[in-house]
Amino acid sequence: MKFFNKKSNQIPKEFRDIDKPTKLKRKHSRFNVIANIKDFKIEQMQKLEIAKAEFIAEEKDEKVRRQKEIDFINGVGKLITWLLIIAVIYFIFIR
């Protein structure tokens, strides 16, 4: 078994250092970096969507709370109005 190939003076695959980066490994590492960047972007978009959904939910809760306060104030206003009408009718017709 010859250590060098006849056509080129390169070391055969069996004797090459496995940890030494080859063009194929570099391509794979570039693809891995691109894939990692895409995964990172996807994760960031998911986090953004979650934050947006939480913000919308808080905003809806705040709107509902405000509406309940407005309804309560309107209800108290109607109650006071009816009590004043009853008091006026009482003083006009009964006294």
N, C-alpha and C positions, 0 to 999 in steps of 0.2 A: 504494500500500500504506500503510495507516494504521499508525501506531506504537502507538496505544492501541485496545483493543476498544471497541465502542460500549456494550455492556452494563455492563462494569466498567472502571474506569480502571487496569487492570493491564497490565503489559508482556507482549506475546506471548511464547510459548515460545522462539521463535527468538532473541529479544534478551535473554533472561534470563541472569543470571550462572550458569554451570554449577556452580561451586564452592559457591554459596550453598545451604545445606541446605534442602530442602523437606520437607514432611510425609512424602512417600514415602521420601525418603532417610533421614529420622529413623527411620521404621518399619523400614527395612532395617537401619539400624545397630543398633536394638534387637534385631532378630532375629539379627543377627550376634553381638551380645554374648551373647545367650541361647545361640546355637549354640556360641560359644567356651566358655562356662561348661560346657555339656553335654560338649563335647569334653574339657575339662580334667578333669571328673569321671570320664569314661570312662578317660582316661589314668591318673588316680590309682587307679582301681579295678584297672586292668591291672597297675600297679606293685605294688599291694597283693597281688594274686593271685600275682604272680611271687615277691614276698618271702615270702609264706605257703608257696608250693611249695618254695622254697629252705630255709626253716626246717624243714618237714616232712622233706625229704630229709636235712638235717643230723641231725635227731633220729633218723631211721631208721638212718643210718650209725652214730650213737653207740650206739644200741640193739644193732646187729649187733656192734659192737666190744666192748661190754660182755658180750654173750652169748659171743663167742669167748674172752674172758678167763675167764669163768666155766667154760666147757667145758675150757679148758686147765688151770685149777686143779683141776677135778674129775678130769681125766685123770691129773694128777700125784698127786692123792690116791689114786686107785685103784692106780696103779703102786706107790706106797709101801706101801699096804695089802697088795698081793700079795707084795711083797718081804719084808715082816714075817711074813706067813703062811708063806712058804717057809723063812725063817730059823728060825722056831719049829719047824716040822716037821723041819728038818735037825737042830737041836739036841736035840729030843726023841727021834727015832727013830734017828738015825745015831750020836750020841754015847752 
